Every structure is written in structure tokens, then in C-alpha cells.
Amino acid sequence: MEDLLLSIKDLSVAFKSEGKLNTAVDTISFDLLKGKTIGIVGESGSGKSVTSLAIMQLLACPPAKISSGEIIFKRKDGSLQDLLLLNDKEMRSYRGNEIAMIFQEPMTSLNPVYKCGKQVMEIILLHQKISKKEAKQKTIDLFKEVLLPDPEAAFNKYPHELSGGQKQRVMIAMAISCNPSLLIADEPTTALDVTVQKTIIELLKKLQDKHGMSIIFITHDLGVVAEIADEVAVMYKGKIVEQNTVEHIFNNAQHPYTKGLLACRPKLEYRVEVLPTVSDFMNAKGEDTLFTERRVNELERKHKHEILYQQQPILEVNNINVDFTTKTNIFGKITQSYKAVRNVSFEAYEGETLGLVGESGCGKTTLGRTILQLIKANSGDVIYKGISLSQLKAEEIRKLRQKLQIIFQDPYSSLNPRLTIGSAIIEPMKVHNILSNDKARKHKVIELLERVNMNESQYNRYPHEFSGGQRQRICIARALALNPELIICDESVSALDVSVQAQVLNLLNELKNEFKFTYIFISHDLSVVKFMSDRIIVMQKGEIIEAGDADAIYTNPQSDYTRKLIASIPQPIF
């Protein structure tokens, strides 16, 4: 076929571990036409990223081994080449020039010690015979093309000086700098705000139309892939279990795994008691199992809220202001500051989940940490059960933190890599003198691990031996160990696969019902916040711009900003 750009046939990749070969990609095949987009969808460990690394010949070898297959690529000059037959030197002429890749985490893909403009220039100078002056101008033009604000200033900034969305735009500019025929985007929007995610997808589509690129778009979220792909390949345990057009996949999914991925995103049009997970759709043989959806009874929900809001609030936040110093003079006097939180007030009630939603930089995380007194407010007060936290001494606050816990976004950086998970959970119990000895504490930890769907055999393992979802369960168990009353969940599911996200959200709700916790649930994803929350607070630029019942906020938003957040939620319509 003249329009065929890439053809993968019977590709298998295995990794050597403890003397054994473990198959990561198992005899997969697919074709990609010029100017088209194929979405590769699956959970972590399904083999989708390994497939992309095999195309780029970036697999570590050893221990990775491509045991079979071929990857036929049509070059710009029209010749065909099996990429697996190229040596490393030959493959370097393809990377960036013929095939480019955007990685999931732009901060780890960009060199922190070089300015962004210089890093893009480097790629241009490597593949194109132009002067440094011309390369600089082309870089600035690329920054304009990817809609970076103030491209000339961005050229001279370091990666840490840009937001997540802006860093991703730099990566896209770098990827298209040599006008590649194929662009591989590996989870390019994971953990980004839904509004930023939408703009990145729109940008990729615009660039594709302009440059005639083909795109391999890798994600764990079928909702996202529906917005950009022409065709979808669903991967499960290294195999492609279903492949078809986007419309066919969404309207007539055949494989139970695909059905599970489609079902586990929170519903927007109505509430369910429990989110479905992939395991609800599959048995051990990978066949359909019976799943019955249970919708929330709205009359019962209304009655529960009437009782909930008649009691005294467990938490009162009164007129909180938080400023961050951005510039001082030579005498240390503050000459410039940034208002992160502006005059914020609200209450939270025992047994309630209060959602805080907004884009990165809106102040929601700063507010959460101010509630816990991890950040000191410039003015205002936080009152917990009648106690003014701002008036407490440091030792008094440390004692009170037993009842006020937080679950962070990144569970790996929240756990000490040198401590086993059992030790990590026991440690805060010792600090707060919970139970009389380590034997009793160990027994309690094992109970907690089982409660979060883990087991005793994992007690002596280290954080790196677990998946992202398992590490988040460990962090939840650690928070539970102190018998808290209020837990702040700070973007605690944003980086997880949608299927694992559903499991963690269900777990948090089960624990709330069992232990009568109060949650402050922070997220940029309004669909997740709506599922979890009784009430929602919407924040923008440090201020509360809208607050009310979660369902009412979604069905009848009062502010343009809230409507923008809702419009950014991926909602496939065919």
C-alpha cells in the first residue's frame, strides 16, 4: 500500500529476570497509514510503552530481547527499512529526523541544567545543515507554533521555570523540529489538568494536519484516545486483544477487557455506588463475567445530606490568605510576592467528602497543606473541632496530626525506599505511641494491609517492588494506622491507570463508610471529584469562584471557568 508508513508484524519482546525470560510484548501486529493516528490503550504492564521503545530501538539490551518480528518503516525518500536490522549508529539517523517521541514525564525528558531553547536547537543542528542563528530562529518559530506564551522568554528559561503543560509543549516542539513522518506520544497527557490535556490533544491534531504526520498515541484512558485516534489497539498482558475503529470500539466493544476499560471511568450523567473495575468484567480465563451497576438512590442521598449538614462542622477555614515570596532586595526585604490563596473560607462536616477542584496553580494544594499547618497562612485561621490550629505550638500541632492525615499524589516519593512497607507503616505508629509494642503494631499493620486488599506476605517488601496502585494502597494503610478523623487526598489518583484509579476510589469510599472519615478530596479532574464528593469547591487563581452540591455544580455550573472544566472532560460521542 502506497499510504502505509509503518507495519509491525509478529513483534515479541522479552525481559530477562532471575535467569528467566518474561514476555512483555507477545506477537503483536498492526499497520499505520500516513497522516493517521492509532491509539494503543492498556493498563501499566500491558506492553504498550515497550512496543514504542522497540520501534525507536531504545530498549535496554540486555536484559531486553526482541525475540521475533519485524518493524517495516517507509522513509521520507520512499524506501522501506526493517528497523530491527539497523545498528545503533544507523538508528540514530532515524530518531528525531524520521521518527520522534514525546515521553510521559517532560521534566525527566528535558535536561535540567540546559535552557529549553538550547535543547531544541541541539536536535535541529544535529539533523539539519543550518547555522546556529537560523536554528535559534527556527526554535522560536516552533515555540510559537506550539502556542508557548512569550516564545522568546521561553527560549531562555530552564525546564523548572515552566509549568507541566508548557514543558510538554517544549517536548512537542523538539519532536516536530525535524518534521518527522511518525510521532510517538507515550502518555503525553497523564497527570496533566483536563484543560491542559484538551489543549495538548488539540495541538497535536493541528500539527498533524499541518505536517502530515502519523501518530501513535499511547494511553491508559480510552476516553482520551477517542479524541485523537482513528483506530484503537487494546493491549492486555502483552497481546492486542481487540483492534478496530474508535467508533466501533466505543459502540460495539467485543473483549471483556475493553468493556472494563470503558466502564471504569466515573459516570457524568448519574451517580453509581461503586465504580466498575476491569476484574468485574473478566474471569480468570479472560471471559465475560456478570456485572450489575448499582445507581445511587437520590432520595437517600438527599436525606443523608439533610442529617449531615445539621451537625456542627468538624473543620472551619476562615479567611485564609497565603503569599509566597518571589523576590527580595539585598537587605532581605520582600519586594515581590505571589498570592497563592486569597481570602478562602469554608466548612467541612464529619463523614463528608468535600471536593477541591481547579487547574494546577489555583491554590488547592497550598490550601490543603495550610489546613494541616505544613504551610503557615499570612492571615486567617483554621479551626478543627473548636481548636484554633494557628494558635498551637509546634509540639501541639505534631500531636494533633495523628487525627489529620494526608495522602500525596506520588506514592513513590512519599515512601522511604530504604524501608520495607511494614516498617514505613509502623514508624508513625511509634511516633504517636499507638499500641504498646512492636508485636502488636505488626499485627495491626497486617490487618491494615489486608484491609486495603494487600496481604501479609508483602510486609517485608520494599516500595520499588510494587506497582503505582499498590504503593498508593500502602500510603492509605499508613494514613489509617494513626486512626485519623480527617484525611486530605491531594491528587491521590491522578497518575494512576483508570482501572486502578477506580479500585482506589472505591477503596476510599469503603473506608469512609466504615470509619466515618471526613475527606478533603483535591483533584484537577471534575469527573473524579464529582463521583467522590458530596459538595464541590471550585478554585481559580487562589480564590473560590463556585461552591455547592456536587451534582448541582456539574448540571448547572454558574461560572464560565467551571463550564470550561466540564467541557474539557473527555466524553466520546459517536
N, C-alpha and C positions, 0 to 999 in steps of 0.2 A: 504493500500500500504506500502511495506517494506521501500521504499525510502522516504516516507512522513515524514518531520521533523516538520512542523507547519501547522495547519489547523485552520483558523479563520472562524467562521460561525455566520452570522447574528449579527455582533457586532454593538451595538449602544452606543454612549457616548453623554451625555448632560451636559451643564453647567448651574448652577442656577445663574440668574442675575435679580435683582429687583423683586424677587418673582416668576419669570418665568423660565421654563426650555427651553434652546435653544440647539437644536440638532447640534452637531459638526460632529459626525460620524453616518450615518444612514444605519443600517442593511447591512453592507458590509461583503463579504465572499471572501476568496482566500486561496489557498494551496501553500506551498513552499516545493520543494523536496530537499533532501540532495545534497550539492555541487552546487546548482543552485542559480541564482540571480533573484529576482523580483524587478523591478523598480516601485516605486509609485510616480506618477507625478501629479502635480496640482499647482495652484496658492496659495499664502498665504491665509489661512482661508478655504482651501478645506477639511481639516481634516486629511491630511497625517501625520503630526507630532503627532497629538492626537492619531492616530492609533498606532504609535510606542511607545508612552508613555503608552498606555493601555497594550501593550504586556509586557513592563517592569514593569507594576504596579507602575508607577511614577506619575500618575495623582493626583493632589491635591483633596482631598476628605474630606469634601465638599470644593468647590462648584461642583466638577466634579462628575458625576454619570454614571456608566455603567449600562444602563437600560435593556440590553438584550445581548445574545450571549454567545459564548464560544471560548476559545483560547487553543486548544489542542497542546501540545508540547511533542516531544519524547526526553526523557532524554538520557544521554550517556549510561546508563545501559539498554536502550531499553524500559523502562516503559513509559506509556502515562500519562500526567497530564494536567488537565484543570487549567491554570494559574490563572483564575479568582476565583478559590476556595481556593487559598493559602492565609494565613495571612501574614502580613508584615515580621515577623521573618522567616517564611518558604521561602518567596520570595527572601530574602537576599542571601540564598544559591544558587539561580539560577543566580542572577546578577553577571556578571564578570566570573563566573565559567561555566555556561551553555549558557547564553545569554549576549552579550556585546554590548555596544552602543558607537558610535562616534557622538558627537554633532557638530552643525554647527560652533559655535564660540569657538575654543580651548582656547582662553585667559580667557573666563569666566568659562570654564570647569576645568581648572587647577588652583590649589591654588597658588596665587602669592607669598606667604611667605615661600613656601617649594621648595626645588630644585627638578628638574624634575625626577632625578633618584630615589629619596626617595618616590615620589608619585607613581611610578610604582612598586617599592619594596613593598609598603604598600598593594597593591592588591595581589601580589604574596604570601606574608606572611599570608594574610587573608584566602586564599583558599588552600594553599599548605603547607604541613608539612616539611619545609626545613629551614636551618639556614640562618641568615642574610647574611653571607658571600656568600652562594650559591645563595640567592635571588639577591644580588648585581651583581654577575657574570651573572645570567640569564637576568637581566635588561640590562646590557651592550651588551650581545648577541642579545637581542631583538632590541636594538638601531642599531646594525649592520644590523640586518635583515630588518629593515625598512629604511635602507640606510641613516641614520643620519650621517652627516660629523663629524668625530672625536667623536665617541661614548663615550669614557672615559671623554672627556671635557664636552659633553652634559649632562652627568650624574650629574655633579656638577654645572650646570647652572640653574638659575631661569627662569621661563617662559618668562619674559620680555626681556631676553637676546637672545631669539631665534626669527627667522622670522616666519611669519604666516604658511608657508609650513612646517617648522621644528617643530613648535608646534603641527601641525596636525599629524605629524609622531610620536611624543611622545604619542598623544592620541591613535593612531593606535597600537603602541607598548603596551600600557596599556590595550587596548581592547583584544588583542590576547594573553596576558601574561598567561592566564589560558586555552588556547586552546578551546575557546567556540565553540559550534556547530552552533550557529547563531550569526551573526554580523549585527547590525542595524546601518546604516550610514545615519544620518539625515543631509542632505545638507552639506556634508563634504568638498565640493569644492567651495561653493558660496563665491564670493568676492576674491577668490584666482586668481593669474595670470593664464592665459590659459596654460602656460608651466608647472607651478606647478600643476595645475588641471590635466593635462595629466599624469604627473609622479605619482600623488596620485592614479589615476584610475588604471594605470599600476601596481602599487604596490599592490593595493587591489586584483587585478586579480591574481597576482603572489602568494600572501599569501593564497588566496582561493584555488588555485591549490595545494599548498604545504600542507595545513592543512585540506583540505576537508570541509571548512566552507560553510554554506549557507549565503547569504547576502540579506538583504532588503535595497535597495538603494533609498533614498528619495531625490527628487529634483524637481525644477520647470522647468527644462530645458530638453526637450525631446532629444535634441542633445547630451547632456552629458549621459543620460541614455542609449542611443543607443550603447555607447562604452563599457558598462559593463554588461547590463542585458540580460537575456534570454527571459524574459517575462515582459510585462508592464501592470500596472493597472492605468488607468487615473481617478483621483478623481475630482469631481466638486460639490461644496456645500454639502459635506459630503457623497456623493454617489460615487460608482465606476460606471462610465458611459460607460467605454469601457475597455476590457481586452483581450490581445492576445499576440502572439509572437512579438518581436521587429520588425522583418521583415514585418509582416502583418500590424502592426500599421503604419509603415512608408510608406508602399506601397499601403495600402488599408484602411486608417482610415475611420470609419463609422460615428462617432459622430461629430457634428459641433464644439464642444469644442476642441476635439483632433485636428481637422483640423486647428482651430485657433492657438493653441499652436505650431503646426508645421510651420505655415506660418509667425509668428511674429518675428522670428529671421531675422536679416539683411541678404539679399542675398549676396553671394560672387561672383557669376558669372556675375551678371549685377546689375545696379542701378535701384531702384524704387523711385518714387517721394515721396510716403507715405508708411510707414510700415503698413501692415495689423495688426489689433488687434483682440482679441477674440470676441468683440462685433460686428465686421464686419461679423462674421460667424454665429452669433446667434441672434434670435429674443427673445422676452420676454418669449416665451414658450420653449426655448432651441432647436429650429429647425433651419435648414439651412437658411441663407439669402444670397442674391446675392452679391458677391464681385468681383469687377473688378480691376485687377492690372494695374497700370499705370507706365510704364518704362520711365526712363529719356531719353529725346532726346539728343543724344551725340553731335549733331551739335550745338544745342542751348547751351549746357554746354560749349563747346569749345569756342563759340562766347562770352559767359558771361565772361569766364576767360581771353580772349583777352582784354576785356574792363577793367576788374578788375585789371589786373597787369600792366596797362598803367599809373595808378594813383600813387601818392606818398604814401608810406606806412604810416599807422596810428601808427605803433609800430616798433621800431628798437631795437633789442637786440644785443649789440656789445661786444664780447669777455668777457662774464660773467664767473667769477670763484667764487665758494663758497666753503669754507673749514669749517668743523666742528671740534672743539677741542675735542679730545678723552682722552688726558692725560696732566696733568701739574705737575711741581715739587712743592716743599714746598714753593717756593717763588712766585708761580702763573705763572711762565713762561711756555709757551706751549712747551711740549716735543714730542707730537704726535698729528697729525690731520688727518682728513679724507676728501678727495677731493670729494665733492658731485656733483659739476657741474664744468666741465673743458672746458674753452675757447669756450663757446657756442655763436653762432651768427645766427640771422635770422631776417626776416621782416614779418609783418602781415599787410594785406590790409583791408580797410574799406569794410564791407559786406562779408568778407571771414570767413570760418571756417578752422582753422589750427589745425590739429590733432597732439598731442604729445603722442607717444605710446612707451611702454617698460615695462619690469618687475619691480616689487617692488624693490626699491633701486637704480634705474637707474638715478634718479635725476630729474624726470619730475615734481613732486610736489614741490620740493625745487625750481626749476626754476620758476614755476608758482607764488610762493609766493615771490620770489625775484623780479619778474616783478612788483608786487604790493607794493614792498618795505616793506613787512611784515618780510622779511629776508634781511639783508644787504649783498651785494656782497663784496668779498675781493678785486676784481678788475673788471673793465669793466663798461659798462653803459647801462641804459635803457632809450630810447628816445620815448616819447609819444607826437605826434603832434608837433614835434620840440622842446619839453621841456625835458631837461635832468633831470630825476627823482632823480638821485643820488646827484644832487646839491641843491635840495629843502630842506627847513627846515621842521620840523615835522608838523607844523601848515599848511604849504602849501600842504604837501602830504595829510593830512586829508581832505582838501577841494577838492583836485583832485580825491580822492577816490569815490566821487559821480559818476564820469564817468568810474571808473574802479572797477568792482564788481567781486565777486567770489561765486560760488555755490559749497559747500563742498560735500564730499562723504556721510557722515552720517547726514541726516537732523535732526534727533532727538537731537543730541548733538549740533547742530547749533542753536536750538531754546531754549529760556529760558522756562523751564517747568512751571514757576510761572506766565508767561504772556499769555494772550489769543492771538490767532493768529492775531487778529485785532491790538492789542497793539504792537505785535512784528513787524508788518509791518509799523505801524505809527512811531515807535521810531526813525528809521534812517531818516525819512522824517522831524521830528522835528530837529534832529541834523544838517541837511543841509538846514533848513529853506525853505523846499518845501511847497508851498501854505501858505495862510495867517493864517488859524485857523484849529482847530481840526475837525470842522464840514466838512470843505472842504476836509481835509485829509481822513476822514472816507468815504466820498463819493468816493474818488479816490481809496481807498483800496478795497471797494466793487466792483468797476469796474475791478480792477486787479484780484480779486478772481474769478470773472465771466470769465475773460479772460483766466485764467488757468483751466477752467472747474470745478470751485467750486461755492459756492453760498453764498448769504448774511446771511442765517441762521447759517452759520458756523463761523461767525465773532467773536462771544464771546466764542468759544470753546477753549480748551487747547490742546497742542501738543499730549498728550497721547491719545486723543480721535480720532486720525486719523491713517490711515494705512501708511506704509512707502512711497508709491507712492503719497498719498495726502500730506504728510509732505514735500516731495520734491517739489511739486507744490507750497506749501506755501513759501518755500525758493526761488523759482523762482519769485513769486509775490513780495517778499521782495526786491529782486535784481532789478526788474523792477520799483519799486516805486521811485527809485532815477534817473530815466531816463538815464541809463548808455549808454556808447558807445562801451565799450569792456567788455566782460564777460568771466572769466576763469571758465570752468566747470571741477572741479577736481574729477574724478571718480564718477560723479554725478548720474550714473545709475548702477554701478557695483553690488550693493547689492539688486537690485530690481528684482522681478519676470520678466521673459522675456516678458510677455504680458504687464505688467505695464511699463517696460523699453521701449517698442515700443511706448506706449502712450506719455511718457515723451520726447522721441527723436523726435516724430512728433511735439509735442508742441514747443520744442526748435527751430525746423526748421521754424514753422509757425511764431514764434515771430521774428526770424531773418529776414525773408522776409518782415514782417510788419514794424519793427522798424529799419531795416538796421544795426543790431548789427554786431560786429566782435566777433567771438568766438575763444578762445584757448581751445580745447577740449582734456582733458587729460584722458587716459584710458590705461589699460593693454590689452584690447580686440580689436584686429586689425579689426575684422569684424564690430564692432560698430563704430570704428573710420573711417573706410572706407566709411560706409554709411553716416556719418555726414560731412566728410571733403572734402574740395577742394584740399588741399595739406596735406601731412603727413610728420612729422619728427620722425624718429626712434632713440631712445636714448638707450645707454648701458653704464653702469659704468660712468655716468656723461657726456658722450660725444655724439655728433650727429654722427651716423655712416651711415645714409642714409636719404635723403630728396627728395621730388618731388611730382608729381601729384599722388593723392590717388589711382586711378585705375592702374597707371603705377607701383607704388610700389607693389601692390598686384599681378599683372600679370607678372611682370618682376623684382623681387627683386634682388638687386645687392649684398647684404651681406648675409653670412651664418646665422647671427643672425635673420634677417628679415624672411628668409626662415623657420627658426625654429619656429618663432611666428606664421607664416601662417600654418605650419604643425600641430600646437597644437590646432587650431580651430576645435571643433567637427564638423565633416562632415560625417554623416551616409551614407554609400554606401552598397547597397544590390543587 
